[in-house]
Amino acid sequence: MSMNQLKLDRHHELAAFLRNRRARILPEQVGLPRGTRRRTPGLRRAEVALLAGVTPEWYSRLEQGRDIHVSVQLLESLASVLQLDTDERAHLFFLALNQPPPVKTFSPMTINPTIQQFLQQLGTIPVCVVDPRSTVVAWNTAFRVVFGDYATLSERERNMIWRLFTPPLLRKESEEWEKLARVFLAQFRAGYGRFINDPWWGTQIAELSRISPAFRELWGRHDVLNRPEGWKSIHHPLVGELTLDFFLLQAGDSCDLRLLIYSPRSNSGTAEKIERLLACE
């Protein structure tokens, strides 16, 4: 299928989606009189156009699947008029602009119980859930026995960027550390791009820049490489050297949560060592 055909299909899907959602809204839900001459349910095109602040002709072309420019501001207005929920708003933006909607502020993440149960079923594979700020918000037992009890740490101490660039984890002289830092910093920058109006980011970046020359140097490179995988080795005080490959996956029903999975490297003895740690629980 050609790119032009894909684009045409997306415009037609957008048009159908708008028509469907328009038909669901009663006039009185948006402060308009119902009247007696409505032949179809929902709002008229002209009414949506009026409420969204565009001309009826322009909105009609949008519902006809025409290839016309749509701004973020207009989509936000349409989402409001059509009373779209979070998932519907995201769908609207992907259909119209092929991108997620902007996020103005950060809200604490809620961990789906299914995800928490899944973490515990992974046995010797340490896994945690990371929010857009790169803060660890959930983990399984394998993660705890390998990396320590995060339940005893403050929110700042559970932030992966803070831990990477402040003692005792900072190892600027290590090539392995720098590769690890660049991978996670790229993820951190992606979160910053989405929540750039959230003052937390500016405060965190300023504080890390002040106390960490390593952060200041790497942040100044503006690297945008986005390879969410790598490896790390750690020395555990009870079982010695552990070698782990890691990768990030988006978590289920939330585009704002990621699973950070540490897979014990084959033939390294790491899985067996984690089994011994878990047996002591």
C-alpha positions in Angstrom: 0.0 0.0 0.0 1.4 3.4 -1.0 2.0 6.2 1.5 -0.7 8.3 -0.2 -3.2 5.5 0.2 -2.3 5.2 3.9 -2.7 8.9 4.4 -6.1 8.8 2.6 -7.3 5.9 4.8 -6.2 7.9 7.9 -8.2 10.9 6.8 -11.3 8.8 6.1 -11.0 7.1 9.5 -10.7 10.6 11.1 -13.9 11.7 9.2 -15.8 8.6 10.3 -14.6 9.0 13.9 -15.7 12.7 14.0 -19.1 11.8 12.6 -19.6 9.0 15.1 -18.7 11.1 18.1 -20.7 14.1 16.9 -23.8 11.9 16.7 -23.4 10.9 20.4 -23.6 14.5 21.8 -27.0 15.9 22.6 -27.5 19.6 22.0 -28.4 20.2 25.6 -25.0 18.7 26.7 -23.2 21.7 25.1 -25.8 24.3 26.0 -27.8 24.3 22.8 -31.6 24.0 22.4 -32.7 20.6 21.1 -35.3 22.1 18.7 -37.9 20.0 16.8 -36.5 19.7 13.3 -33.6 17.4 13.9 -33.6 14.4 11.5 -30.5 12.7 12.9 -29.2 12.3 16.4 -26.5 14.4 17.9 -25.1 17.8 16.9 -25.2 19.3 13.4 -21.9 20.0 11.6 -22.5 23.7 11.8 -23.0 23.5 15.6 -19.7 21.7 16.1 -18.0 24.3 13.9 -19.5 27.1 15.9 -18.5 25.6 19.2 -15.0 24.8 17.9 -14.4 28.2 16.4 -14.1 27.3 12.8 -16.3 27.9 9.7 -19.0 25.2 8.8 -17.3 24.9 5.4 -13.9 24.1 6.9 -15.4 21.5 9.3 -17.4 19.9 6.6 -14.2 19.3 4.6 -12.7 17.7 7.7 -15.6 15.3 8.0 -15.4 14.5 4.3 -11.9 13.2 4.7 -10.2 16.0 2.8 -6.5 16.5 3.2 -6.5 19.8 5.1 -4.2 21.2 7.8 -5.3 20.7 11.4 -3.6 22.5 14.3 -3.1 21.2 17.8 -5.3 24.0 19.2 -8.2 23.0 16.9 -7.9 19.4 17.8 -8.0 20.3 21.5 -11.1 22.4 20.8 -12.8 19.5 19.0 -11.9 17.1 21.8 -13.6 19.4 24.2 -16.7 20.0 22.1 -17.2 16.3 21.4 -16.4 15.5 25.1 -13.7 12.9 24.2 -12.1 10.9 27.0 -8.4 10.4 27.3 -8.2 7.4 24.9 -10.5 9.1 22.4 -8.5 12.3 22.5 -5.3 10.3 21.8 -7.0 8.5 18.9 -8.1 11.8 17.5 -4.5 13.2 17.5 -3.0 10.1 16.0 -5.6 10.1 13.2 -5.2 13.8 12.5 -1.5 14.4 13.1 0.0 11.0 13.5 1.3 11.9 16.9 0.1 11.8 20.5 -1.6 14.8 22.1 0.5 17.2 24.1 0.8 16.8 27.9 0.8 20.0 29.9 1.4 18.6 33.4 2.6 15.4 35.0 0.3 13.3 37.1 1.4 10.4 39.4 1.0 7.1 37.7 -1.4 4.4 38.8 0.0 0.8 38.6 -2.5 -1.6 37.1 -2.9 -4.7 39.4 -2.4 -6.9 36.4 1.0 -5.4 35.8 2.0 -5.8 39.4 0.9 -9.5 39.3 2.8 -9.9 36.0 6.0 -8.6 37.6 5.9 -11.2 40.4 5.5 -14.0 37.9 8.8 -13.4 36.2 10.8 -15.3 38.8 14.5 -14.7 38.5 14.1 -11.8 36.0 14.4 -8.4 37.8 11.7 -6.0 36.5 10.6 -2.5 37.5 8.1 0.0 36.2 9.4 3.4 35.3 7.4 6.6 34.9 8.2 9.4 32.4 10.4 11.1 35.0 12.5 7.9 35.1 11.4 7.2 38.6 10.9 3.6 39.6 7.3 3.2 40.8 6.9 -0.6 41.1 9.1 -3.6 41.1 9.2 -7.4 41.7 11.0 -9.4 44.3 13.9 -10.3 42.0 14.5 -6.6 41.4 14.6 -6.0 45.1 17.0 -8.7 46.0 19.4 -7.5 43.2 19.1 -3.8 43.5 17.9 -3.2 47.0 14.7 -2.4 48.7 13.3 0.6 46.9 10.4 0.8 49.4 12.9 2.4 51.8 14.0 5.1 49.4 12.6 8.6 48.8 11.0 9.5 45.5 14.2 11.3 44.5 16.4 8.3 45.4 14.2 6.1 43.3 14.8 8.3 40.3 17.2 6.5 37.9 18.8 9.6 36.6 19.5 10.9 40.1 21.0 7.6 41.1 23.1 7.4 37.9 24.6 10.9 38.3 25.1 11.2 42.0 27.2 9.1 44.4 27.5 6.2 45.1 26.5 5.0 41.6 28.4 7.6 39.6 31.3 5.9 37.8 32.4 8.4 35.2 35.6 6.6 34.5 33.8 3.5 33.4 32.9 3.1 29.7 30.1 0.8 30.7 28.6 3.4 33.0 28.7 6.1 30.3 26.9 3.8 27.8 24.3 3.1 30.5 23.9 6.7 31.4 23.4 7.8 27.7 20.7 5.2 27.2 18.7 6.3 30.3 19.4 10.0 29.7 17.9 9.6 26.2 14.7 8.3 27.8 14.7 11.1 30.3 15.0 13.7 27.5 12.0 12.1 25.7 10.0 12.6 28.9 11.2 16.1 29.2 10.0 16.8 25.7 6.5 15.7 26.5 6.2 17.4 29.9 8.4 20.5 29.1 5.9 22.8 30.9 6.1 20.9 34.1 8.4 22.8 36.5 9.7 19.6 38.1 11.9 19.0 35.0 13.6 22.4 35.1 14.3 22.0 38.8 15.7 18.5 38.5 17.9 19.4 35.5 19.2 22.5 37.2 20.1 20.6 40.4 21.8 17.8 38.5 23.7 20.3 36.4 24.9 22.0 39.5 26.1 18.9 41.4 27.2 16.6 38.5 29.7 17.6 35.9 29.0 14.3 34.2 25.3 15.1 33.8 26.1 18.6 32.7 28.4 17.3 30.0 26.1 14.5 28.7 22.9 16.7 28.9 24.7 19.4 26.9 25.3 16.9 24.0 21.5 16.8 23.3 21.8 13.2 22.3 18.5 11.8 21.0 19.6 8.2 20.4 16.7 6.1 21.5 18.0 2.5 21.8 16.2 1.4 25.0 18.5 -1.6 25.6 21.9 -2.4 26.8 23.7 -4.4 29.5 25.2 -3.9 32.9 27.2 -5.8 35.5 27.0 -5.3 39.2 28.8 -6.7 42.2 26.3 -8.0 44.7 27.6 -8.2 48.3 26.1 -11.7 48.8 26.6 -13.6 45.5 29.2 -11.6 43.6 29.2 -10.6 40.0 25.8 -10.4 38.2 25.6 -9.7 34.4 22.3 -8.5 33.1 20.9 -7.4 29.7 18.2 -4.8 29.9 15.5 -3.4 27.7 12.5 -1.1 28.0 9.0 -2.0 27.0 5.9 0.2 27.1 3.6 -1.0 29.8 0.1 -2.3 28.7 -2.6 0.3 28.9 -0.4 3.4 29.6 1.8 5.2 27.2 3.5 6.9 30.3 4.7 3.7 32.0 7.6 1.5 30.8 8.8 -1.9 32.0 12.5 -2.0 32.6 13.4 -5.7 32.3 16.8 -7.1 33.4 17.4 -10.4 31.8 20.2 -12.6 33.3 22.8 -13.1 30.7 23.0 -16.7 29.4 25.9 -18.9 30.7 26.9 -16.2 33.2 25.5 -17.9 36.3 23.5 -14.8 37.0 20.1 -16.6 37.0 21.4 -19.2 39.5 22.7 -16.5 41.8 19.3 -14.7 41.8 17.6 -18.0 42.6 19.9 -18.3 45.6 19.0 -14.8 46.7 15.3 -15.5 46.3 15.5 -18.7 48.3 16.7 -16.6 51.2 13.5 -14.6 51.2 
